[in-house]
Amino acid sequence: QLQLVESGGGLVQPGGSLRLSCEASGFTLDSYGIGWFRQAPGKERELVARITSDGSTNYADSVKGRFTISRDNVKKTVYLQMNSLKPEDTAVYYCNADRLPLDDYWGQGTQVTVSS
């Protein structure tokens, strides 16, 4: 069974840090682009960060300088290091693996809550 499993979410105070993990099961990530998305209540899902198969990265303006995406193909895992967290970062975070032409997988999501 091909799936992605996110972990690492939780409750953190403003200014704190979390590291999310996205582990692939049933397939390898080497040839996939991996994105971290988030969806807050009442809002559309948005792209937070993405890393291509060759390691190029891009970030949403709202998280630049605070979040870092990385990948470990041997461990079949992609990470999202989140620092200086703000209440507006509160959302369910999802990882997505895509590869042309049609491969597209989503994880089940992990909740991140930033609150004092």
CYANA upper distance limits for C-alpha pairs under 8 A (distance plus 0.5 A):
  1 GLN  CA     25 SER  CA      7.70
  1 GLN  CA     26 GLY  CA      6.05
  2 LEU  CA     24 ALA  CA      8.04
  2 LEU  CA     25 SER  CA      6.15
  2 LEU  CA     26 GLY  CA      5.08
  2 LEU  CA     27 PHE  CA      6.73
  3 GLN  CA     24 ALA  CA      6.43
  3 GLN  CA     25 SER  CA      5.74
  3 GLN  CA     26 GLY  CA      7.17
  3 GLN  CA    105 TYR  CA      7.37
  3 GLN  CA    106 TRP  CA      7.82
  3 GLN  CA    107 GLY  CA      7.23
  4 LEU  CA     22 CYS  CA      6.78
  4 LEU  CA     23 GLU  CA      6.06
  4 LEU  CA     24 ALA  CA      5.11
  4 LEU  CA     25 SER  CA      6.66
  4 LEU  CA     95 CYS  CA      7.88
  4 LEU  CA     96 ASN  CA      8.29
  4 LEU  CA    105 TYR  CA      7.59
  4 LEU  CA    106 TRP  CA      6.74
  4 LEU  CA    107 GLY  CA      5.08
  4 LEU  CA    108 GLN  CA      8.07
  5 VAL  CA     21 SER  CA      8.44
  5 VAL  CA     22 CYS  CA      5.93
  5 VAL  CA     23 GLU  CA      5.76
  5 VAL  CA     24 ALA  CA      7.04
  5 VAL  CA     25 SER  CA      8.26
  5 VAL  CA    107 GLY  CA      5.84
  5 VAL  CA    108 GLN  CA      7.19
  5 VAL  CA    109 GLY  CA      8.30
  6 GLU  CA     20 LEU  CA      7.45
  6 GLU  CA     21 SER  CA      5.96
  6 GLU  CA     22 CYS  CA      4.87
  6 GLU  CA     23 GLU  CA      7.01
  6 GLU  CA     94 TYR  CA      7.61
  6 GLU  CA     95 CYS  CA      7.49
  6 GLU  CA    107 GLY  CA      6.76
  6 GLU  CA    108 GLN  CA      7.49
  6 GLU  CA    109 GLY  CA      6.54
  6 GLU  CA    110 THR  CA      6.56
  7 SER  CA     20 LEU  CA      6.23
  7 SER  CA     21 SER  CA      5.74
  7 SER  CA     22 CYS  CA      7.10
  7 SER  CA    110 THR  CA      6.64
  8 GLY  CA     18 LEU  CA      7.45
  8 GLY  CA     19 ARG  CA      6.39
  8 GLY  CA     20 LEU  CA      5.01
  8 GLY  CA     21 SER  CA      6.64
  8 GLY  CA    110 THR  CA      7.81
  9 GLY  CA     18 LEU  CA      7.55
  9 GLY  CA     19 ARG  CA      8.08
  9 GLY  CA     20 LEU  CA      6.74
  9 GLY  CA    110 THR  CA      5.88
  9 GLY  CA    111 GLN  CA      5.79
  9 GLY  CA    112 VAL  CA      5.43
  9 GLY  CA    113 THR  CA      8.41
 10 GLY  CA     18 LEU  CA      8.50
 10 GLY  CA    110 THR  CA      8.47
 10 GLY  CA    111 GLN  CA      6.63
 10 GLY  CA    112 VAL  CA      5.54
 10 GLY  CA    113 THR  CA      6.59
 11 LEU  CA    112 VAL  CA      6.69
 11 LEU  CA    113 THR  CA      5.23
 11 LEU  CA    114 VAL  CA      6.41
 11 LEU  CA    115 SER  CA      7.62
 12 VAL  CA     16 GLY  CA      6.51
 12 VAL  CA     17 SER  CA      7.70
 12 VAL  CA     18 LEU  CA      8.17
 12 VAL  CA    112 VAL  CA      8.36
 12 VAL  CA    113 THR  CA      6.80
 12 VAL  CA    114 VAL  CA      5.50
 12 VAL  CA    115 SER  CA      6.79
 12 VAL  CA    116 SER  CA      8.15
 13 GLN  CA     85 LEU  CA      8.14
 13 GLN  CA    114 VAL  CA      5.90
 13 GLN  CA    115 SER  CA      5.52
 13 GLN  CA    116 SER  CA      5.51
 14 PRO  CA     84 SER  CA      7.46
 14 PRO  CA     85 LEU  CA      5.87
 14 PRO  CA     86 LYS  CA      5.59
 14 PRO  CA     87 PRO  CA      6.86
 14 PRO  CA    114 VAL  CA      6.24
 14 PRO  CA    115 SER  CA      6.49
 14 PRO  CA    116 SER  CA      7.01
 15 GLY  CA     83 ASN  CA      7.51
 15 GLY  CA     84 SER  CA      4.62
 15 GLY  CA     85 LEU  CA      5.35
 15 GLY  CA     86 LYS  CA      6.91
 16 GLY  CA     83 ASN  CA      6.65
 16 GLY  CA     84 SER  CA      5.96
 16 GLY  CA     85 LEU  CA      5.98
 17 SER  CA     81 GLN  CA      7.99
 17 SER  CA     82 MET  CA      5.89
 17 SER  CA     83 ASN  CA      4.90
 17 SER  CA     84 SER  CA      6.73
 17 SER  CA     85 LEU  CA      6.70
 18 LEU  CA     81 GLN  CA      6.69
 18 LEU  CA     82 MET  CA      5.76
 18 LEU  CA     83 ASN  CA      7.25
 19 ARG  CA     79 TYR  CA      7.22
 19 ARG  CA     80 LEU  CA      6.06
 19 ARG  CA     81 GLN  CA      4.92
 19 ARG  CA     82 MET  CA      6.42
 20 LEU  CA     79 TYR  CA      6.02
 20 LEU  CA     80 LEU  CA      5.48
 20 LEU  CA     81 GLN  CA      6.93
 20 LEU  CA     82 MET  CA      8.37
 21 SER  CA     77 THR  CA      7.05
 21 SER  CA     78 VAL  CA      6.30
 21 SER  CA     79 TYR  CA      5.08
 21 SER  CA     80 LEU  CA      7.02
 22 CYS  CA     77 THR  CA      5.84
 22 CYS  CA     78 VAL  CA      5.61
 22 CYS  CA     79 TYR  CA      6.78
 22 CYS  CA     95 CYS  CA      6.89
 22 CYS  CA    107 GLY  CA      8.33
 23 GLU  CA     75 LYS  CA      8.26
 23 GLU  CA     76 LYS  CA      6.22
 23 GLU  CA     77 THR  CA      4.82
 23 GLU  CA     78 VAL  CA      7.09
 24 ALA  CA     28 THR  CA      7.21
 24 ALA  CA     29 LEU  CA      7.48
 24 ALA  CA     76 LYS  CA      6.02
 24 ALA  CA     77 THR  CA      6.84
 25 SER  CA     76 LYS  CA      8.42
 28 THR  CA     73 ASN  CA      7.81
 28 THR  CA     76 LYS  CA      6.46
 29 LEU  CA     33 GLY  CA      8.44
 29 LEU  CA     53 SER  CA      8.46
 29 LEU  CA     73 ASN  CA      6.52
 29 LEU  CA     76 LYS  CA      6.24
 29 LEU  CA     77 THR  CA      8.20
 29 LEU  CA     97 ALA  CA      8.20
 30 ASP  CA     53 SER  CA      6.55
 30 ASP  CA     73 ASN  CA      6.25
 30 ASP  CA     76 LYS  CA      8.45
 31 SER  CA     53 SER  CA      5.77
 31 SER  CA     99 ARG  CA      7.41
 32 TYR  CA     52 THR  CA      7.34
 32 TYR  CA     53 SER  CA      5.86
 32 TYR  CA     97 ALA  CA      6.34
 32 TYR  CA     98 ASP  CA      5.90
 32 TYR  CA     99 ARG  CA      5.56
 33 GLY  CA     50 ARG  CA      7.65
 33 GLY  CA     51 ILE  CA      6.28
 33 GLY  CA     52 THR  CA      4.74
 33 GLY  CA     53 SER  CA      5.70
 33 GLY  CA     97 ALA  CA      6.22
 33 GLY  CA     98 ASP  CA      5.88
 33 GLY  CA     99 ARG  CA      6.93
 34 ILE  CA     50 ARG  CA      6.11
 34 ILE  CA     51 ILE  CA      5.89
 34 ILE  CA     52 THR  CA      6.89
 34 ILE  CA     53 SER  CA      8.35
 34 ILE  CA     78 VAL  CA      7.96
 34 ILE  CA     95 CYS  CA      7.43
 34 ILE  CA     96 ASN  CA      6.04
 34 ILE  CA     97 ALA  CA      5.10
 34 ILE  CA     98 ASP  CA      7.03
 35 GLY  CA     47 LEU  CA      7.50
 35 GLY  CA     48 VAL  CA      7.93
 35 GLY  CA     49 ALA  CA      6.21
 35 GLY  CA     50 ARG  CA      4.59
 35 GLY  CA     51 ILE  CA      6.88
 35 GLY  CA     95 CYS  CA      6.09
 35 GLY  CA     96 ASN  CA      5.60
 35 GLY  CA     97 ALA  CA      7.07
 36 TRP  CA     47 LEU  CA      6.71
 36 TRP  CA     48 VAL  CA      6.02
 36 TRP  CA     49 ALA  CA      5.82
 36 TRP  CA     50 ARG  CA      6.72
 36 TRP  CA     80 LEU  CA      8.07
 36 TRP  CA     93 TYR  CA      7.28
 36 TRP  CA     94 TYR  CA      6.17
 36 TRP  CA     95 CYS  CA      5.00
 36 TRP  CA     96 ASN  CA      6.90
 37 PHE  CA     45 ARG  CA      6.99
 37 PHE  CA     46 GLU  CA      5.88
 37 PHE  CA     47 LEU  CA      4.86
 37 PHE  CA     48 VAL  CA      5.63
 37 PHE  CA     49 ALA  CA      7.62
 37 PHE  CA     93 TYR  CA      6.15
 37 PHE  CA     94 TYR  CA      5.60
 37 PHE  CA     95 CYS  CA      6.62
 37 PHE  CA     96 ASN  CA      8.09
 38 ARG  CA     45 ARG  CA      5.98
 38 ARG  CA     46 GLU  CA      6.02
 38 ARG  CA     47 LEU  CA      7.13
 38 ARG  CA     48 VAL  CA      7.19
 38 ARG  CA     91 ALA  CA      6.30
 38 ARG  CA     92 VAL  CA      5.91
 38 ARG  CA     93 TYR  CA      4.76
 38 ARG  CA     94 TYR  CA      6.42
 39 GLN  CA     43 LYS  CA      6.75
 39 GLN  CA     44 GLU  CA      6.46
 39 GLN  CA     45 ARG  CA      4.82
 39 GLN  CA     46 GLU  CA      6.89
 39 GLN  CA     91 ALA  CA      5.73
 39 GLN  CA     92 VAL  CA      5.84
 39 GLN  CA     93 TYR  CA      7.11
 40 ALA  CA     44 GLU  CA      7.79
 40 ALA  CA     45 ARG  CA      7.90
 40 ALA  CA     90 THR  CA      7.06
 40 ALA  CA     91 ALA  CA      4.76
 40 ALA  CA     92 VAL  CA      6.86
 41 PRO  CA     91 ALA  CA      7.70
 47 LEU  CA     59 TYR  CA      8.40
 47 LEU  CA     60 ALA  CA      7.23
 48 VAL  CA     59 TYR  CA      6.29
 48 VAL  CA     60 ALA  CA      5.63
 48 VAL  CA     63 VAL  CA      7.59
 49 ALA  CA     57 THR  CA      7.67
 49 ALA  CA     58 ASN  CA      6.15
 49 ALA  CA     59 TYR  CA      4.83
 49 ALA  CA     60 ALA  CA      6.74
 49 ALA  CA     68 THR  CA      8.36
 49 ALA  CA     69 ILE  CA      7.04
 50 ARG  CA     57 THR  CA      6.05
 50 ARG  CA     58 ASN  CA      5.97
 50 ARG  CA     59 TYR  CA      7.11
 50 ARG  CA     69 ILE  CA      7.50
 51 ILE  CA     55 GLY  CA      6.16
 51 ILE  CA     56 SER  CA      5.94
 51 ILE  CA     57 THR  CA      4.94
 51 ILE  CA     58 ASN  CA      7.26
 51 ILE  CA     69 ILE  CA      7.29
 51 ILE  CA     70 SER  CA      7.60
 51 ILE  CA     71 ARG  CA      8.29
 52 THR  CA     56 SER  CA      5.74
 52 THR  CA     57 THR  CA      7.03
 55 GLY  CA     70 SER  CA      8.34
 55 GLY  CA     71 ARG  CA      8.29
 57 THR  CA     69 ILE  CA      7.81
 59 TYR  CA     63 VAL  CA      7.12
 59 TYR  CA     64 LYS  CA      6.37
 60 ALA  CA     64 LYS  CA      6.84
 63 VAL  CA     67 PHE  CA      6.14
 66 ARG  CA     82 MET  CA      6.61
 66 ARG  CA     83 ASN  CA      5.63
 66 ARG  CA     84 SER  CA      6.62
 66 ARG  CA     85 LEU  CA      8.25
 67 PHE  CA     80 LEU  CA      7.19
 67 PHE  CA     81 GLN  CA      5.95
 67 PHE  CA     82 MET  CA      4.99
 67 PHE  CA     83 ASN  CA      6.55
 68 THR  CA     79 TYR  CA      8.47
 68 THR  CA     80 LEU  CA      6.15
 68 THR  CA     81 GLN  CA      5.55
 68 THR  CA     82 MET  CA      7.16
 69 ILE  CA     78 VAL  CA      7.75
 69 ILE  CA     79 TYR  CA      6.13
 69 ILE  CA     80 LEU  CA      5.09
 69 ILE  CA     81 GLN  CA      6.88
 70 SER  CA     78 VAL  CA      6.24
 70 SER  CA     79 TYR  CA      5.77
 70 SER  CA     80 LEU  CA      7.15
 71 ARG  CA     76 LYS  CA      8.32
 71 ARG  CA     77 THR  CA      6.46
 71 ARG  CA     78 VAL  CA      4.72
 71 ARG  CA     79 TYR  CA      6.59
 72 ASP  CA     76 LYS  CA      6.48
 72 ASP  CA     77 THR  CA      5.90
 72 ASP  CA     78 VAL  CA      6.68
 73 ASN  CA     77 THR  CA      6.82
 73 ASN  CA     78 VAL  CA      8.44
 85 LEU  CA     89 ASP  CA      6.98
 85 LEU  CA    114 VAL  CA      7.23
 86 LYS  CA     90 THR  CA      8.08
 86 LYS  CA    114 VAL  CA      6.61
 87 PRO  CA    113 THR  CA      7.85
 87 PRO  CA    114 VAL  CA      5.21
 87 PRO  CA    115 SER  CA      6.36
 88 GLU  CA    114 VAL  CA      8.08
 89 ASP  CA    112 VAL  CA      8.06
 89 ASP  CA    113 THR  CA      7.97
 89 ASP  CA    114 VAL  CA      7.21
 90 THR  CA    111 GLN  CA      8.31
 90 THR  CA    112 VAL  CA      5.88
 90 THR  CA    113 THR  CA      5.10
 90 THR  CA    114 VAL  CA      5.97
 91 ALA  CA    111 GLN  CA      6.59
 91 ALA  CA    112 VAL  CA      6.03
 91 ALA  CA    113 THR  CA      7.14
 92 VAL  CA    109 GLY  CA      6.39
 92 VAL  CA    110 THR  CA      5.90
 92 VAL  CA    111 GLN  CA      4.86
 92 VAL  CA    112 VAL  CA      6.50
 93 TYR  CA    109 GLY  CA      5.77
 93 TYR  CA    110 THR  CA      5.77
 93 TYR  CA    111 GLN  CA      6.71
 93 TYR  CA    112 VAL  CA      7.50
 94 TYR  CA    106 TRP  CA      7.47
 94 TYR  CA    107 GLY  CA      6.32
 94 TYR  CA    108 GLN  CA      7.16
 94 TYR  CA    109 GLY  CA      4.93
 94 TYR  CA    110 THR  CA      7.13
 95 CYS  CA    106 TRP  CA      6.40
 95 CYS  CA    107 GLY  CA      6.06
 95 CYS  CA    109 GLY  CA      7.73
 96 ASN  CA    104 ASP  CA      7.55
 96 ASN  CA    105 TYR  CA      6.04
 96 ASN  CA    106 TRP  CA      5.09
 96 ASN  CA    107 GLY  CA      7.08
 97 ALA  CA    103 ASP  CA      8.22
 97 ALA  CA    104 ASP  CA      6.15
 97 ALA  CA    105 TYR  CA      5.66
 97 ALA  CA    106 TRP  CA      7.14
 98 ASP  CA    102 LEU  CA      8.18
 98 ASP  CA    103 ASP  CA      5.89
 98 ASP  CA    104 ASP  CA      4.91
 98 ASP  CA    105 TYR  CA      6.99
 99 ARG  CA    103 ASP  CA      5.53
 99 ARG  CA    104 ASP  CA      7.10
